[in-house]
Amino acid sequence: MAGVKKAIVQLWDVGGSSKFQAGWPAVALDADGIIYVFNPEVKGAEKELLLWYKNFALDQTQLDNDNNFKKRVTDNHSLIFAHHSTVPVVAVGDDAIPPMPKQLQGIRALQTSLDYQSDNFKEAFDTLVEQIVVSRLTAEEDELLLKQRESGPTPRLMR
């Protein structure tokens, strides 16, 4: 986007706790983007990401042409943060992010920490927001043009 623009972002932290799972559909309904956060130090935590993906990124009430659940939020409107709240014991660098389940491999994954050097998650967040804003603006413009075409020819002034 040309120039610096501001966007208001509303973040919902559902904490991943299944005790709030009944409210997840309401949060997911109009989501434009998703940031999945997990602790890579917890063995198997990436499997829990799959549960979140199915509940937030997929619309389980609609099927696509291949009989798969329709995507509510696309992969390029999502990020995965492998977040370390303490100095990592398991790994840093290239091995810090465990292999993702097949369904999540199209989503950019970053190593994050507030306490030590990590990937530039602030820049990744800004890029994510920019992609979502551009996508929404484009969709709104396309919808407006479609409505104009459907309403018939526009009257022209004759001289």
Buried (B, 14 or more C-beta within 10 A) or exposed (E): EEEEEEEEEEEEEBEBEEEEEEEBEEBBEEBBBBBBBBBBBEEEBBEBBBEBBEBBBBBEEEEEEEEEBEBBBBBBBBBBBBBBEEEBEEBBEEEBBBEBEEBBEEBBBBBBBEEEEBBEBEEBBEBBBEBBBEBEEEEEEEEEEEEEEEEEEEEEEEE
